[in-house]
Structure formats: structure tokens, C-alpha cells
């Protein structure tokens, strides 16, 4: 007797993503974090822009705010929201139950992350277009670098969220465990403050932070001032962090409640 037909992977992922999106919509605090925070925070960098000689650094207010918009979307719409989502689903035994069905471990994690990743991508597009129109920006000089930066940042945000969830005990503590990387990235990766204004040695160290390659590619695509060698270095660093994060998830991600 032949067994029941196996549901295609794409359909299983869509079903899981829809369920996760429904759960996200029921959590008001998560909705605020995902939708409103990334929309408001980019405007907080405007006072910083007024205190910097942007022309001397080859930047503009528009470039600074678009880069900030992308960075804040990665940090809040994707990274912090997914840390809470992974922990909540684990503690509610949702992940454990999903593992008893057809879904494999990678599919469960990807399906859970899809809504946040798609929201982050949509926010990035909307905020970038909005800033470009309001600030009368020129078209990106190397748009392919900007797209590559956004996509690599989205993938890494989801992977790092799963890593952080591995060491997070409760949903209430998720914001605390995510905070160090958020603050470090805001200051050191060029999201709230351009790395161009940092001392050379410190800037060189900050280039190795997880989100620095994505932000560097986004900004380089807007200004066109990123050389091929520098772009290749940023891509290699982003790839290295992604591989390291995926390895950490495979090795240490917890599927059972931490009680």
C-alpha cells in the first residue's frame, strides 16, 4: 500500500509562515517592535548628521538615513523579534511538536523566520524609497551592492537570532540577551554613527562585527565609493559570520523548553 503523498516543501513553509504571522499579529509588543521602532529610529540619526562634516567623508544626510533605516530594520524587525519568537515557540512546545511531523529542523527554523524576514525586507524598501524622495537623493551608484548588503543582512539576522535564542531562557529575558549585539551594532557597525568618523584602528576592528559587512555594502552601493577589493572583503566577512552562525545553530540550538 502506498503511503500518503508528501506535501511539497514550499507549501509546508508557507503554512508555517502563515501560522507564525498570525501569532505575531496577536502580540502587540512584538508588533510595535517589528513595525514601529524601525520606522522611527532612523530619524534619531539626524542630529548626529548635523554635527558631522558629511561632505568631507563622502556622505550625505540621505545616505546616512537610508543606511540607518536598513540597519534598524535588520536589528529590530528581524533580529530582536525573532529571538523572542524562537524562545516563545520553544517554551510553548511548538517547536517540539513540529519536529514530530514532516518538517525537518531547517524547515522549521526557516518557516518561523520567514514573516520577520519578509517584513524586514519590505520595511527596507519602503524606508529607502521614502528617504530618497523626501531628501532628494540621487540613485544608488552601485545598486547591486546595496541589494547584496540587505539580503546578506537579513540572512545573518535570522541566523544570529536563533543563536541568541539558544542561550535565552525566557521570552521576558529575550530583550536582555539581544541587547548587547544591538547596542554594539548600532555604534560599531555604522548604523547610528558612520564608521568613517571613528579612529582608523577602531574602525578596522568594527569592520569585523557581524552587521558591519551588510551596512558597508549598503552604504557602498549608495555612494559608489566601495572598491572591488573592499566589497569582496565585506562579502567574505558576511559569509564567514553566516557560516559560523549556522554552525552554532546546528550545534547548540535548543528544541526543548529551558526549565
C-alpha positions as CSV (number, residue, x, y, z in Angstrom):
1,X,0.0,0.0,0.0
2,X,1.4,3.3,-1.0
3,X,1.8,6.0,1.7
4,X,0.1,9.4,1.6
5,X,1.7,11.9,-0.8
6,X,4.3,14.1,0.9
7,X,3.4,17.8,1.0
8,X,5.8,19.9,-1.1
9,X,8.4,21.8,0.9
10,X,7.2,25.2,-0.4
11,X,3.6,24.5,0.8
12,X,4.8,23.4,4.2
13,X,6.9,26.5,4.6
14,X,4.0,28.8,3.5
15,X,1.7,27.1,6.0
16,X,4.2,27.5,8.9
17,X,4.9,31.1,7.9
18,X,1.2,32.0,7.9
19,X,0.8,30.5,11.3
20,X,3.8,32.4,12.6
21,X,2.5,35.6,11.1
22,X,-0.9,35.1,12.9
23,X,0.9,34.6,16.2
24,X,3.0,37.7,15.6
25,X,-0.2,39.8,15.0
26,X,-1.6,38.7,18.3
27,X,1.4,40.0,20.2
28,X,1.1,43.8,20.5
29,X,4.5,44.4,21.9
30,X,6.1,42.4,19.1
31,X,4.1,44.3,16.5
32,X,5.3,47.6,17.9
33,X,8.9,46.3,17.9
34,X,8.7,45.0,14.3
35,X,6.7,47.7,12.7
36,X,7.1,51.0,14.5
37,X,10.6,51.0,16.0
38,X,12.4,50.7,12.7
39,X,10.2,53.4,11.2
40,X,11.0,55.9,14.0
41,X,14.7,55.3,14.9
42,X,16.2,56.4,11.6
43,X,15.2,60.0,12.3
44,X,17.3,59.8,15.5
45,X,20.5,60.0,13.5
46,X,19.6,63.4,12.0
47,X,21.1,65.3,14.9
48,X,24.3,63.3,14.5
49,X,24.4,64.2,10.8
50,X,24.2,67.9,11.7
51,X,27.4,67.6,13.8
52,X,29.5,65.8,11.1
53,X,31.1,67.2,8.0
54,X,29.4,64.7,5.8
55,X,30.8,66.1,2.5
56,X,34.4,65.6,3.8
57,X,33.5,61.9,4.4
58,X,31.8,61.5,1.0
59,X,28.4,61.1,2.6
60,X,25.1,62.9,2.7
61,X,22.1,63.1,5.0
62,X,20.1,60.8,2.7
63,X,22.9,58.2,2.6
64,X,23.2,58.3,6.4
65,X,19.4,57.9,7.0
66,X,18.9,55.2,4.4
67,X,21.8,53.2,5.9
68,X,20.3,53.7,9.4
69,X,16.9,52.6,8.2
70,X,18.3,49.4,6.8
71,X,20.3,48.7,9.9
72,X,17.4,49.4,12.3
73,X,15.2,47.1,10.3
74,X,17.7,44.3,10.5
75,X,18.2,44.8,14.2
76,X,14.6,45.2,15.3
77,X,12.2,43.9,12.6
78,X,14.3,40.7,12.2
79,X,16.9,40.0,14.9
80,X,15.2,41.0,18.2
81,X,11.7,40.0,17.1
82,X,13.0,36.5,16.0
83,X,14.9,36.0,19.3
84,X,11.6,36.4,21.1
85,X,9.7,34.3,18.6
86,X,12.1,31.4,18.7
87,X,12.2,31.4,22.5
88,X,8.4,31.7,22.8
89,X,7.8,28.8,20.3
90,X,10.3,26.6,22.2
91,X,8.8,27.3,25.6
92,X,5.3,26.7,24.3
93,X,6.4,23.3,22.9
94,X,5.5,24.4,19.4
95,X,9.0,23.6,18.0
96,X,8.9,20.2,19.7
97,X,5.6,19.3,18.2
98,X,6.6,20.5,14.7
99,X,9.6,18.1,14.8
100,X,7.2,15.1,15.0
101,X,5.7,15.9,11.6
102,X,7.1,16.1,8.1
103,X,9.1,19.3,8.7
104,X,12.8,19.0,9.1
105,X,14.8,21.2,11.5
106,X,16.0,23.7,8.9
107,X,12.4,24.0,7.5
108,X,11.0,24.7,11.0
109,X,13.6,27.5,11.6
110,X,13.2,29.0,8.1
111,X,9.4,28.9,8.3
112,X,9.4,30.6,11.7
113,X,11.8,33.3,10.4
114,X,10.1,34.0,7.1
115,X,7.4,36.5,8.3
116,X,10.0,38.7,10.1
117,X,12.5,38.5,7.2
118,X,9.8,39.5,4.7
119,X,8.7,42.4,7.0
120,X,12.3,43.5,7.3
121,X,12.7,43.4,3.6
122,X,9.5,45.4,2.9
123,X,10.5,47.9,5.5
124,X,13.9,48.4,4.0
125,X,12.4,49.0,0.6
126,X,9.7,51.4,1.9
127,X,12.1,53.4,4.1
128,X,14.8,53.6,1.4
129,X,12.3,54.9,-1.2
130,X,10.8,57.3,1.4
131,X,14.1,58.7,2.4
132,X,15.2,59.0,-1.2
133,X,12.1,61.0,-2.1
134,X,12.0,63.2,1.0
135,X,15.7,64.0,0.9
136,X,16.0,64.3,-2.9
137,X,18.8,61.6,-3.1
138,X,20.5,60.5,-6.2
139,X,20.0,57.0,-7.5
140,X,22.4,54.4,-5.9
141,X,25.7,54.3,-7.8
142,X,26.1,50.5,-7.4
143,X,22.6,49.2,-6.5
144,X,23.7,45.5,-6.7
145,X,25.9,46.1,-3.7
146,X,23.0,47.6,-1.7
147,X,20.8,44.7,-2.6
148,X,23.6,42.2,-1.6
149,X,24.1,44.0,1.6
150,X,20.4,43.9,2.5
151,X,20.0,40.2,1.6
152,X,23.1,39.1,3.5
153,X,22.0,41.2,6.5
154,X,18.6,39.5,6.5
155,X,20.0,36.0,6.4
156,X,22.6,36.8,9.1
157,X,19.9,38.5,11.3
158,X,17.8,35.4,11.3
159,X,20.7,33.0,12.0
160,X,22.0,35.2,14.8
161,X,18.5,35.3,16.3
162,X,18.5,31.5,16.5
163,X,21.9,31.6,18.1
164,X,20.8,34.1,20.7
165,X,17.6,32.2,21.4
166,X,19.8,29.2,22.3
167,X,21.1,31.0,25.4
168,X,17.9,32.7,26.3
169,X,15.8,31.1,29.0
170,X,12.5,33.0,28.8
171,X,10.6,35.4,26.5
172,X,11.0,38.1,29.1
173,X,14.8,37.9,29.0
174,X,14.9,37.9,25.2
175,X,15.3,41.6,25.0
176,X,18.2,41.5,27.5
177,X,20.1,38.8,25.7
178,X,19.7,40.5,22.4
179,X,20.7,44.0,23.7
180,X,24.5,43.6,23.7
181,X,24.6,42.8,19.9
182,X,22.0,45.6,19.2
183,X,24.0,48.3,21.0
184,X,27.3,47.1,19.6
185,X,26.0,47.1,16.1
186,X,24.3,50.5,16.4
187,X,27.6,52.1,17.5
188,X,30.2,50.0,15.8
189,X,28.7,48.8,12.6
190,X,27.9,52.2,11.2
191,X,24.1,52.2,11.8
192,X,23.7,55.2,14.2
193,X,27.2,56.6,13.6
194,X,29.3,56.4,10.4
195,X,32.4,54.4,11.0
196,X,34.3,57.0,8.9
197,X,34.3,59.3,11.9
198,X,35.9,56.7,14.2
199,X,39.7,56.4,14.7
200,X,41.3,54.2,12.0
201,X,42.3,51.4,14.3
202,X,38.9,51.3,16.0
203,X,37.2,51.5,12.6
204,X,39.2,48.5,11.3
205,X,38.1,46.4,14.3
206,X,34.5,47.5,13.9
207,X,34.5,46.3,10.3
208,X,34.7,42.7,11.7
209,X,31.5,43.0,13.7
210,X,28.6,40.8,12.4
211,X,26.4,43.5,10.8
212,X,29.3,45.7,9.6
213,X,29.7,44.0,6.2
214,X,26.0,44.4,5.4
215,X,25.9,48.0,6.3
216,X,29.2,48.6,4.5
217,X,27.8,47.1,1.3
218,X,24.5,49.1,1.6
219,X,26.4,52.4,2.0
220,X,28.9,51.5,-0.7
221,X,26.1,50.8,-3.1
222,X,24.6,54.2,-2.4
223,X,27.8,56.2,-2.7
224,X,29.7,54.0,-5.2
225,X,32.9,54.6,-3.3
226,X,33.5,51.0,-2.3
227,X,36.2,49.4,-4.3
228,X,36.0,45.9,-5.7
229,X,38.6,44.7,-3.1
230,X,36.7,46.3,-0.3
231,X,33.4,44.8,-1.5
232,X,34.9,41.4,-1.8
233,X,36.3,41.7,1.8
234,X,32.8,42.7,3.1
235,X,31.2,39.8,1.3
236,X,33.8,37.3,2.7
237,X,33.3,38.6,6.2
238,X,29.5,38.4,5.9
239,X,29.8,34.9,4.6
240,X,32.1,33.9,7.4
241,X,29.7,35.2,10.1
242,X,26.8,33.4,8.4
243,X,28.6,30.1,8.3
244,X,29.7,30.5,11.9
245,X,26.1,31.3,13.0
246,X,24.6,28.4,11.1
247,X,27.2,26.0,12.6
248,X,26.3,27.4,16.1
249,X,22.6,26.9,15.5
250,X,23.1,23.3,14.3
251,X,25.3,22.6,17.3
252,X,23.6,24.4,20.2
253,X,20.0,25.3,19.3
254,X,17.7,24.0,21.9
255,X,14.3,22.5,20.9
256,X,13.2,21.6,24.5
257,X,12.0,24.2,27.0
258,X,14.7,25.5,29.3
259,X,13.0,24.8,32.6
